[in-house]
């Protein structure tokens, strides 16, 4: 299928939420490359990645596009049952950057590098400034970040009063301005 997509003119092959089938996808990538696949592979993930699996992907993925959802393990546990989310992310993201570097865009198309996605939550619950500080200080001040403001309270959000509203334009703008002040590059 990857080769078919390439033949039809796709700019990349984007694996969305691939972590649970990482070894199988790696095997498929190796086979497709041997048969002529040349477009970049995008690993579009939740950021909660094992360094061991990332090391196996080294040299096979050109673009990492992880989310950074929270900058606090307790918040991640409360809302996503991921008690060590921030701890894991702080190991995974630098490994991704080590492999592919800062995002390289040629003729408006990403070719290689790291692109972070960060969803702004109401009331600063995502720890956006801490995420940005981490990227600027421990990853690269040239990191591209997509500051996303589309959070909507759905499903069981009404069980958590602090998540029962959308972030305001001011909250989203504050995060974008802080990212720019820290030297990060905003992506759409």
Beta strands, then each sheet from edge to edge (+ up, - down):
strand 1: 12-16
strand 2: 40-45
strand 3: 63-66
strand 4: 104-106
strand 5: 109-119
strand 6: 144-148
strand 7: 185-186
sheet 1: 1+ 2+ 3+ 5+ 4-
sheet 2: 1+ 2+ 3+ 5+ 6+ 7+
end
